[in-house]
Amino acid sequence: MRAVLISTKGQIVLPVAVRKALGLSPGMRVNVKVEGKSARLTPAPAKKTATLEEIQSLLKYRGPVVPIGAMRVTGYQG
């Protein structure tokens, strides 16, 4: 077991051997579970990324068609 320091922000640096053993790389997330007076770190499952089509369907406007001339523009100084 190797001791590491906790920064003022509550951050720790995992030793290279630990990162390699867990298959961790920069940007990956880990789950932290408190077990008594210990903490267990496990790699978090990767989140499913949304496709462009899924994002576009969320952003699709379903309201009435408004002509550009009827739109109110504020703060425009042309």
C-alpha positions as CSV (number, residue, x, y, z in Angstrom):
1,M,0.0,0.0,0.0
2,R,1.3,3.4,-0.9
3,A,0.2,6.7,0.7
4,V,-0.7,9.7,-1.4
5,L,-1.3,13.4,-0.5
6,I,-4.6,15.1,-0.7
7,S,-4.5,18.6,-2.2
8,T,-6.3,21.6,-0.8
9,K,-9.0,20.9,-3.5
10,G,-9.4,17.3,-2.2
11,Q,-7.6,15.8,-5.2
12,I,-5.3,12.9,-5.1
13,V,-2.8,11.5,-7.7
14,L,-3.1,7.8,-8.3
15,P,0.2,6.1,-8.8
16,V,1.0,4.9,-12.3
17,A,0.9,1.2,-11.1
18,V,-2.7,1.7,-9.8
19,R,-3.8,3.5,-13.0
20,K,-2.4,0.7,-15.2
21,A,-3.8,-2.0,-13.0
22,L,-7.3,-0.5,-13.3
23,G,-6.9,0.5,-16.9
24,L,-7.5,4.2,-16.2
25,S,-6.5,7.0,-18.5
26,P,-6.9,10.8,-18.3
27,G,-10.5,11.9,-18.5
28,M,-12.0,8.6,-17.4
29,R,-14.4,8.6,-14.5
30,V,-14.2,6.3,-11.4
31,N,-16.8,5.3,-8.9
32,V,-15.9,5.9,-5.2
33,K,-17.6,3.8,-2.6
34,V,-17.0,4.3,1.1
35,E,-16.7,1.0,3.0
36,G,-16.3,1.6,6.7
37,K,-13.1,3.7,7.0
38,S,-11.9,2.8,3.5
39,A,-12.8,3.9,0.0
40,R,-13.0,1.6,-3.0
41,L,-12.2,3.0,-6.5
42,T,-13.6,1.2,-9.5
43,P,-13.7,2.3,-13.1
44,A,-17.1,3.8,-14.0
45,P,-18.9,2.4,-17.0
46,A,-18.6,4.5,-20.1
47,K,-21.6,6.7,-20.8
48,K,-23.4,6.1,-24.1
49,T,-22.8,9.1,-26.4
50,A,-25.7,10.6,-28.2
51,T,-25.8,10.5,-32.0
52,L,-26.3,13.7,-34.0
53,E,-29.8,12.6,-35.0
54,E,-30.8,12.1,-31.3
55,I,-29.5,15.6,-30.4
56,Q,-31.3,17.2,-33.4
57,S,-34.6,15.5,-32.4
58,L,-34.3,17.0,-29.0
59,L,-33.7,20.5,-30.5
60,K,-36.4,20.3,-33.1
61,Y,-38.9,23.2,-32.8
62,R,-42.5,22.0,-32.9
63,G,-44.3,25.3,-32.5
64,P,-46.0,27.5,-35.0
65,V,-44.1,29.0,-38.0
66,V,-43.3,32.7,-37.3
67,P,-42.2,34.9,-40.2
68,I,-39.0,36.7,-39.7
69,G,-40.7,40.1,-40.0
70,A,-42.9,39.2,-37.0
71,M,-40.0,38.3,-34.7
72,R,-39.0,40.9,-32.1
73,V,-35.3,41.7,-32.0
74,T,-33.9,43.3,-28.9
75,G,-30.6,45.0,-28.6
76,Y,-29.8,45.1,-32.3
77,Q,-28.0,48.1,-33.5
78,G,-27.5,47.7,-37.2
